[in-house]
Amino acid sequence: MTISIDQLGQLMLAKRGSRGVRAAAADVDVSPATFSRVENGHMPDLETFVKICRWVDRDPGEFLGFQRPQSVAEEQGAQVHLRKQKTASKETAESLGALILAVQAAAKAHNQLLG
């Protein structure tokens, strides 16, 4: 499920609670003006977006329409399932394996970008 930028502002407001914008902005390491703009629904730059996502403890992918796997076990589950599937041809299994590895590499690169 994708979360909207307006919902990001709501998450920020909820986490900030009764604290002032200046104190919350200092926690996030952004200016109070930037914090306030994003809290009011304006789109932040990428660096600010990542900082705020960390602060509200949300994966940036939730706002971008994708989510990372919940655990390594889920990733391994796909690999185990392919090994058990006797009806797939060798070519299909190899293609699917290459696709899974490419997606995992892209997810790893994405996670490294986010820090």
C-alpha positions in Angstrom: 0.0 0.0 0.0 1.4 3.4 -1.0 1.3 6.2 1.7 0.7 9.7 0.4 2.9 12.7 1.2 -0.1 14.1 3.2 0.0 11.0 5.3 3.8 11.7 5.9 2.8 15.0 7.3 0.3 13.4 9.6 2.9 10.9 10.8 5.2 13.8 11.5 2.6 15.6 13.5 1.7 12.5 15.5 5.3 11.8 16.3 6.0 15.5 17.2 3.0 15.5 19.5 3.1 18.5 21.8 6.7 19.3 21.1 7.5 22.4 19.1 8.5 22.4 15.4 12.0 23.6 16.3 12.7 20.7 18.7 11.4 18.1 16.2 13.3 19.7 13.3 16.5 19.5 15.4 15.9 15.8 15.9 15.5 15.3 12.2 18.4 17.6 11.4 16.4 19.8 9.1 15.4 23.5 9.4 12.2 24.3 11.3 10.8 25.9 8.1 11.5 22.7 6.0 10.0 20.6 8.8 6.9 22.7 8.8 6.5 22.7 5.0 6.7 18.9 4.8 4.4 18.5 7.8 1.9 20.6 5.9 2.0 18.4 2.8 4.8 19.9 0.7 7.2 17.5 -1.1 10.6 17.5 0.5 13.9 17.0 -1.4 15.3 13.5 -1.4 17.8 14.0 1.5 15.1 15.6 3.7 12.6 12.8 2.7 15.0 10.1 3.9 15.8 11.9 7.2 12.1 12.3 7.9 11.3 8.7 7.0 13.9 7.5 9.4 12.5 9.8 12.1 8.9 8.6 11.7 10.3 5.0 11.4 8.8 4.3 8.0 10.5 2.8 4.9 10.7 5.4 2.1 9.5 2.7 -0.2 6.0 2.8 1.4 5.6 6.3 -0.1 7.1 5.3 -3.4 4.9 2.3 -4.0 7.2 -0.5 -3.0 8.3 -2.3 0.1 11.4 -4.3 0.9 11.1 -7.9 1.9 10.2 -8.4 5.6 12.8 -11.0 6.2 15.6 -13.1 4.6 13.3 -16.1 5.0 10.8 -14.6 2.6 13.6 -14.2 0.0 14.7 -17.7 0.6 11.2 -19.0 0.3 11.0 -18.0 -3.3 14.3 -19.8 -4.0 13.1 -23.0 -2.2 9.8 -22.9 -4.0 11.6 -22.8 -7.4 13.7 -25.8 -6.5 10.7 -27.8 -5.5 8.7 -26.9 -8.6 9.2 -30.0 -10.9 7.2 -28.6 -13.9 9.3 -25.6 -14.7 11.8 -26.1 -17.5 15.5 -25.6 -16.8 15.5 -22.4 -19.0 12.5 -21.0 -17.1 14.1 -21.8 -13.7 17.3 -20.1 -14.8 15.5 -17.1 -16.1 13.5 -16.7 -12.9 16.6 -17.2 -10.8 18.4 -14.4 -12.7 15.3 -12.2 -12.3 15.3 -12.8 -8.5 19.0 -12.0 -8.3 18.6 -8.8 -10.2 15.7 -7.7 -8.0 17.8 -8.5 -4.9 20.7 -6.5 -6.2 18.5 -3.6 -7.0 16.9 -3.7 -3.5 20.4 -3.9 -1.9 21.5 -0.9 -4.0 18.3 1.0 -2.9 18.9 0.2 0.8 22.5 1.4 0.5 21.4 4.6 -1.0 19.0 5.1 1.9 21.8 4.4 4.4 
